[in-house]
Amino acid sequence: MSDRQSIGETNLAALLRGMRPVLRDGTYVFVTLPPGSDRLRIEPLMSFREAEGLTMIVTEEEAQAFGLDPVFRSRMITLDVHSSLEAVGFLAVITSHLAAAGMGCNPVSAFYHDHLFVPVDRAEEALEILEALAAKA
């Protein structure tokens, strides 16, 4: 991919101006399975293998259906701008604004977009903060 646009935006100002935060339906939770465990036929939204086990982000319903111990009930906000995986400072700016409001956030970067998992009871507030940030940029 030689075209810079095909790999996403790297300019911080353009990313902030162009992001459109979208609050997704559903409640998500984080679960973990010990090393060597089967995924239980779960299709996680995200998974990451660490030495201690397999972390997965799944719907709350999936966690309940499989008897998994969920942590961090959250809503997902997608930053609808094609950010490059090499963009510098984008998530730092975003998460610092949420931190200033005393809000925890678990960001996940995928190929096309960044996604934020924010506390269920503060999702609308997070959305307002992000919309104001984009409007100010």
N, C-alpha and C positions, 0 to 999 in steps of 0.2 A: 504494500500500500504506500505509494509514493505521495499521494495527495494528503496534505495535513488534515483536511477536513474529514477524511475517511477514518482517521484515528482519533478524532475528537479535538475539542477546543483546549488550548493550553493557557490562553490569556485570561488572567484572573478577573480583570474588570469585565470582560465579555462574558465570562462564566456567571458572574454575579448578576449582571444585567439580564442575561438570557435565561436564567434558571426559572422554572415554573414549578414550585413545589406542589405535588399532588398527593393528597391524603388517600391512601388505599383502603378499601373495605377490609374488614376482618381484624381479628386480634391474633397476634403472633407471640410465641414464647420461645425461649432458648431451652434446649435440653441437651443432655450429654449421655453418651453410651460409653462404657469402658472399652479399652483396646480389645480388638478381636470380635466385638459384638456384631451381630447382623443388624442391618438397618431396619429390620422388622417390616419391610415392604413400604416404608414411609418414603414419600417423595418430598424431601425438604426443599424449602425455598433456597436455603443455603446450607452448605456443610463445610466444615474445616476440621482436618485431622491434626490433633496435637498429641504429644507424648502421653498425656493423661487420658485421652479418649477422643471420641468423635463428637464435636459440637454441631448441633443442627438448629436451624430456625424453622419452626413448623407452626401450623395453625394451632390454636388452643384446642380445637376439636380433635385434631390428630393426636396431640399429646395425651388427651384424656382417653381417647379410644385405645391407645397402646399402653396405658397405665404408666406413662413417663412422668417424672417429677419436673414440672415446668418452673422456670424462673423468668423474671422480667416480662410481665404482661405488657405488650407494646403494640403500637400502631406503626405502620410503615408509611413513610413519606418519601416519594420518589422525586429527586431533583431532576426535572424533565429538561435537561440540557445535555448534549453529548459531550461529556467531559473526557479528556484524555486521561489515561492511566498515569501519564507523566505530568499532569497539571500540578503546579506547586502552590500550596497555600489555600486551595479552595475549601477543603473540608476543615482546615484550621480556622478560617474565618467563620464558617457556618457553625461549627461546634463551639467556638468562643462566644458567639452571640447567644446560643442556647445555655451555655454555662453561666453567662452573666445573669440569666434569668433563673439560675439555680436548677437547671434541668439536665438530667443525665441523658445521654444519647449514645447509641451504638451504631456507628456508620459502617456501611458495607459498600465497597466499590466493585462494580461489575464492568463489563466491557463498554457498555454504552452510557450508563448512568450511575450516579451515587444514590444510595438509599439510606435513610435514617430510621432507626427504630427508637421511638420515643415513648415515654410512659403513657399508657392508655388514657389516664385522666388528664393529661396535659397536651394531647395531640392537637387540639384546636388552637391552643396557645402557641405551640411550636409552629404551626402553619402560619399564624399571624406574624410571628417574629420573622419567619423566612420571607413571607410576602413583602413585609416592610423593608427588609434588607435588600431584596431585589429591586424594589421601587426606588430606594435611596441610591442604588448603584447607578 
